[in-house]
Amino acid sequence: MTRRELDAAGIEEPALRAAYTHCRRLNARHGKTYFLATRLLPLSRRPAVHALYGFARWADDIVDDLSGNATRAQRDRALHTLRDSLDTGLRTGRSEEPVVQALVHTAVRYDIDHSYFVDFMASMLSDLDVTDYPTYEHLARYMHGSAAVIGLQMLPVLGTVTPREEAAPHAAALGVAFQLTNFLRDVGEDLDRGRVYLPADLLAAHGVDRELLLWSRRSGRDDPRIRAAVLDVVALTQDVYRQAEPGLDMLDPVTRPCMRTAFTLYRDILGAIEADGFQVVHRRSVVPRRRRVAVALAGAIRMATAHRAGGGRPGGLRDTAQTAPGGEPFLHQQSALRQEKELPRLPPHP
């Protein structure tokens, strides 16, 4: 499948093909539900999405250091090295680092605003020291760089049927909605890493603070105040999804099935959290596998319909796309669905 994607995208140089392939592997390993949704994109657009998400996953892995062996100073050096490599690559159009090489090629090809990558790296660096957020406004500033800009980076690749600046706020909101969903799902794991992403003022309104969350995590006991606070954050996140949803119909018809599938699967996590009794301090809530397969199958049918209707724009390629500034065949989808049946859980931060 990788070869067909690269051929469709017109990526011929061997080193560049290897770089994109490496990004694809990162996505397949770290973001399995979103990776499945990406299989609903036209072949030619998938490599760019893999480059954008592969870079984001790499930076996020440096921050989290899932091995637990890196010191804060080592992670700081690794992030600054990555930022410097990115800066050089964006300035010169070249990089020896495969993930950066693919990202730079995508940024140039789709004319993606370089400030989005600067803002993303700023948020990643802040994660080394910032462990909680006093208000939602503080969290929103962080999420602009860690989530909203991901949606904005994606928009030129997905393509739009409206001026890009009209779709941009909805794309940014979708990135935020996905990340808020991850924050809710991962409360316990983030506590183990010393972080609380839920806004402190919202928690305090229900009598919840870091100490109570830690007590609940360590003791395995519940507290109704935590349930009430989580319920409030779920309501807030649902509101962000409502802000994002109108943007789906602004996308190129052949990319809508992918994003609507991702939208539905991620929003379903909120329902899974409620069905699980808001036990996010103790465990991840998981959307039932049967539901995930059904949503992906529906997306595959919508994609096949869009292709038969002759929909599709060439995305945000410089020589074909709108220049307004902005703040696979069906049998292969069936193969992807068979792979989904073997997936153990939903993905980490997208």
Secondary structure by P-SEA (a helix, b strand, c coil): caaaaaaaaccccaaaaaaaaaaaaaaaaccaaaaaaaaaccccaaaaaaaaaaaaaaaaaaaacccccccaaaaaaaaaaaaaaaaaaaaccccccaaaaaaaaaaaaacccaaaaaaaaaaaaaaacccccccaaaaaaaaaaacaaaaaaaccccccccccccaaaaaaaaaaaaaaaaaaacaaaaaaaccccccaaaaaaacccaaaaaaaaaaccccaaaaaaaaaaaaaaaaaaaaaccccccccccaaaaaaaaaaaaaaaaaaaaaaccccccbbbbccaaaaaaaaaaaaaaaaaaaaaccccccccccccccccccccaaaaaaaaaaaaacccccccc
